[in-house]
């Protein structure tokens, strides 16, 4: 599920989320589309606004931005566990 899907599931518009996070709607949409990486402080505020842990936020972000990297992380975690 993408960040956009999570946001919409919670009934939040892009404008409302951008206000909560302290960024522009344009920046929010670029991040949701995986076209831009969020600054760490923005990512934490975003996770908090959605009620997610930072790890959950990262998984939702990388699902759209870089699925190959997410798959690599999953493989590494499986090898460690």
ROROMI-938860 format. One record per atom (N, C-alpha, C): y, z, x; atom name. Coordinates in steps of 0.2 Angstrom, whole numbers, plus 5000, padded with zeros to 4 digits. Example, Ala and Ser with C-alpha at 12.3 -4.5 7.8 and 13.67 -1.06 7.14 Angstrom:
! ROROMI-938860
v,w,u,atome
4972,5039,5066,N
4978,5039,5062,CA
4984,5039,5066,C
4989,5035,5064,N
4995,5036,5068,CA
5000,5039,5064,C
//
This chain:
! ROROMI-938860
v,w,u,atome
4994,5000,5004,N
5000,5000,5000,CA
5006,5000,5005,C
5011,4996,5003,N
5017,4995,5007,CA
5022,5000,5006,C
5027,5001,5010,N
5032,5006,5008,CA
5036,5004,5002,C
5037,4998,5001,N
5040,4995,4994,CA
5035,4997,4988,C
5029,4997,4989,N
5024,4999,4983,CA
5025,5006,4982,C
5025,5010,4987,N
5026,5017,4987,CA
5032,5019,4983,C
5038,5016,4986,N
5044,5017,4983,CA
5044,5016,4975,C
5042,5010,4973,N
5042,5008,4966,CA
5037,5012,4962,C
5031,5014,4965,N
5027,5019,4961,CA
5030,5025,4959,C
5035,5027,4964,N
5039,5033,4962,CA
5045,5032,4958,C
5046,5026,4956,N
5051,5024,4951,CA
5058,5024,4955,C
5058,5022,4961,N
5065,5022,4965,CA
5067,5015,4966,C
5073,5013,4965,N
5075,5007,4967,CA
5077,5007,4974,C
5078,5001,4977,N
5080,5000,4984,CA
5086,5003,4985,C
5091,5003,4981,N
5098,5006,4981,CA
5097,5014,4982,C
5093,5016,4977,N
5092,5024,4977,CA
5089,5026,4983,C
5084,5023,4986,N
5081,5025,4992,CA
5085,5024,4998,C
5089,5019,4998,N
5094,5018,5004,CA
5099,5023,5004,C
5101,5026,4998,N
5106,5031,4998,CA
5102,5038,5000,C
5096,5039,4998,N
5093,5045,5001,CA
5092,5045,5008,C
5090,5039,5011,N
5089,5039,5018,CA
5095,5038,5022,C
5101,5036,5019,N
5107,5035,5023,CA
5108,5028,5027,C
5105,5023,5024,N
5105,5016,5027,CA
5107,5011,5021,C
5109,5005,5023,N
5111,5000,5018,CA
5104,4997,5015,C
5105,4995,5009,N
5100,4991,5005,CA
5097,4986,5010,C
5101,4982,5013,N
5099,4977,5017,CA
5094,4979,5023,C
5096,4985,5026,N
5092,4987,5031,CA
5085,4990,5028,C
5086,4993,5022,N
5080,4996,5019,CA
5075,4990,5018,C
5077,4985,5015,N
5073,4979,5013,CA
5070,4976,5019,C
5074,4975,5025,N
5071,4973,5031,CA
5065,4977,5034,C
5066,4984,5033,N
5061,4988,5035,CA
5055,4988,5031,C
5056,4988,5024,N
5050,4987,5020,CA
5046,4980,5021,C
5050,4975,5023,N
5047,4969,5024,CA
5043,4968,5031,C
5044,4973,5035,N
5042,4973,5042,CA
5046,4969,5047,C
5052,4967,5045,N
5056,4963,5049,CA
5060,4967,5054,C
5061,4974,5053,N
5065,4978,5057,CA
5061,4985,5057,C
5062,4988,5063,N
5059,4994,5064,CA
5064,5000,5063,C
5062,5005,5059,N
5067,5010,5058,CA
5067,5015,5064,C
5074,5017,5064,N
5075,5023,5069,CA
5071,5029,5067,C
5069,5033,5072,N
5064,5039,5071,CA
5067,5043,5066,C
5074,5045,5066,N
5077,5049,5061,CA
5077,5046,5054,C
5078,5040,5054,N
5077,5036,5047,CA
5070,5036,5045,C
5065,5035,5049,N
5058,5036,5047,CA
5057,5042,5044,C
5059,5048,5047,N
5058,5054,5045,CA
5061,5056,5038,C
5067,5054,5037,N
5071,5055,5031,CA
5067,5051,5025,C
5065,5045,5027,N
5062,5041,5022,CA
5055,5044,5020,C
5051,5046,5025,N
5045,5050,5023,CA
5046,5056,5019,C
5051,5060,5021,N
5053,5066,5017,CA
5055,5064,5010,C
5059,5058,5009,N
5061,5056,5002,CA
5055,5054,4998,C
5050,5051,5001,N
5044,5049,4997,CA
5039,5055,4997,C
5040,5060,5000,N
5035,5066,5000,CA
5029,5064,5004,C
5030,5060,5009,N
5024,5058,5014,CA
5025,5062,5020,C
5019,5063,5024,N
5019,5065,5031,CA
5022,5059,5035,C
5024,5060,5041,N
5026,5055,5045,CA
5020,5050,5047,C
5014,5053,5047,N
5008,5048,5049,CA
5007,5044,5043,C
5008,5046,5037,N
5007,5042,5031,CA
5012,5037,5030,C
5019,5039,5032,N
5024,5034,5032,CA
5022,5028,5037,C
5020,5030,5043,N
5019,5025,5048,CA
5013,5020,5046,C
5008,5023,5043,N
5003,5019,5040,CA
5005,5014,5035,C
5009,5016,5030,N
5012,5011,5025,CA
5017,5006,5029,C
5021,5008,5034,N
5025,5004,5037,CA
5021,4998,5041,C
5016,5001,5045,N
5013,4996,5049,CA
5008,4991,5046,C
5006,4993,5040,N
5002,4989,5035,CA
5006,4982,5034,C
5012,4983,5034,N
5016,4976,5033,CA
5019,4974,5039,C
5022,4978,5044,N
5025,4976,5050,CA
5020,4973,5055,C
5015,4976,5056,N
5010,4974,5061,CA
5003,4977,5060,C
5000,4973,5055,N
4993,4976,5053,CA
4988,4976,5059,C
4989,4971,5064,N
4984,4971,5070,CA
4985,4978,5073,C
4991,4981,5074,N
4992,4987,5078,CA
4989,4993,5074,C
4989,4992,5067,N
4986,4998,5063,CA
4979,4998,5064,C
4976,4992,5064,N
4969,4991,5065,CA
4967,4994,5072,C
4971,4992,5077,N
4969,4995,5083,CA
4969,5002,5084,C
4974,5005,5080,N
4974,5013,5080,CA
4968,5015,5076,C
4966,5012,5071,N
4960,5015,5067,CA
4954,5014,5072,C
4953,5009,5076,N
4948,5008,5080,CA
4948,5014,5085,C
4954,5015,5088,N
4954,5020,5093,CA
4953,5027,5091,C
4955,5028,5085,N
4953,5035,5081,CA
4946,5036,5080,C
4943,5030,5078,N
4935,5030,5077,CA
4932,5032,5083,C
4934,5029,5089,N
4930,5030,5095,CA
4931,5037,5098,C
4937,5040,5096,N
4938,5047,5098,CA
4934,5052,5094,C
4933,5050,5088,N
4930,5055,5083,CA
4923,5054,5083,C
//
